[in-house]
Amino acid sequence: MIELKNVSKLYESNEGNVLALNNIDLTVEKGDIYGIMGLSGAGKSTLIRCINLLECPTSGEVWVDNVELTKLSSNLLRQSRRNMGMIFQHYHLLTSRNVEKNIAYPLELNGLPKNQIKERVDQLLDLVGLKEKRSNYPSQLSGGQRQRIAIARALATNPKILLSDEATSALDPITSRSILNLLKEINNKLGITIVLITHQMEVIEQICNKTAVLKDGNIVEQGLVSRVFKAPQHPYTKLLLGHRDFEKHDPISLDFFRNVKVGGL
Ligand SMILES: Nc1ncnc2c1ncn2[C@@H]1O[C@H](COP(=O)(O)OP(=O)(O)OP(=O)(O)O)[C@@H](O)[C@H]1O
């Protein structure tokens, strides 16, 4: 279980301060696929990076499986992070290593013997359906294949939690769907809890069971996806979902809508 308690993040700089997260309370239960949605600048990346403390909250507590990460020494934090894999919009694969070596990388860092690394890499290649690409380099793969390898690498150390930072945003709709299906399969088969951030409401609808809507660093609504999508309570959620329906059902009008300045409507 992941719990954020009263988490705030203030970025301070000479250009001015930005309160990216404002008193966030969030609980993700074991086995959830929890989707955090919001527009650009809402604070999504900051929030997901606070879960594994890639970003340190200015105040508040982060708990994972009853351990308060915000209190851990850097050594213990490093160990705790092994329980959390992460995938990114632009994959972050190592270009000088082939597929096999990319997946093996975290296992090498953990000092696993070579024969066990090979066995684990084989299992993971099987899971993501890319056995035949084991000798290829990232530059020789499509975006969808790169993301599959990034997922395999993120799962190499058997994490209990997978964090997904806009993992399908750079992909076409069909490839995006296949990656989301893979994430769902991983959640089902391996019981891995997934937290994802996205600005695409269809991603939430396709695989998440719970969601939170983030606006200007505040969670304005959270709950079961089935409830939030059917009966949104907050005006901002209604606006986001209303726009999605508009996009889905009326693409011709949308072209017009895109060209109209909001202030001029
Ligand atoms: N390192 C930083 N220093 C200062 N301000 C930052 C920093 N990182 C993010 N911010 C600001 O914090 C706010 C939230 O940013 P964040 O990247 O978390 O939003 P986001 O919802 O992930 O946006 P996007 O979808 O565009 O990636 C923004 O106003 C951003 O400019």
The ligand as an ORCA input file, in Angstrom:
! r2SCAN-3c Opt
* xyz 0 1
  N      12.495     21.522    -10.965
  C      11.543     22.458    -10.974
  N      11.803     23.728    -10.608
  C      10.832     24.668    -10.594
  N       9.545     24.437    -10.965
  C       9.227     23.187    -11.355
  C      10.203     22.150    -11.385
  N       9.592     21.008    -11.821
  C       8.297     21.331    -12.054
  N       8.076     22.633    -11.769
  C       6.777     23.346    -11.843
  O       5.848     22.641    -11.035
  C       4.568     22.593    -11.661
  C       4.145     21.150    -11.837
  O       5.032     20.542    -12.769
  P       4.921     18.995    -13.165
  O       6.011     18.692    -14.134
  O       4.836     18.174    -11.935
  O       3.489     18.979    -13.899
  P       2.862     17.893    -14.904
  O       1.421     17.808    -14.586
  O       3.649     16.637    -14.830
  O       3.069     18.606    -16.319
  P       3.367     17.950    -17.781
  O       2.164     17.095    -18.109
  O       3.488     19.141    -18.681
  O       4.641     17.156    -17.644
  C       4.706     23.361    -12.970
  O       4.275     24.672    -12.764
  C       6.203     23.324    -13.243
  O       6.614     24.458    -13.977
*
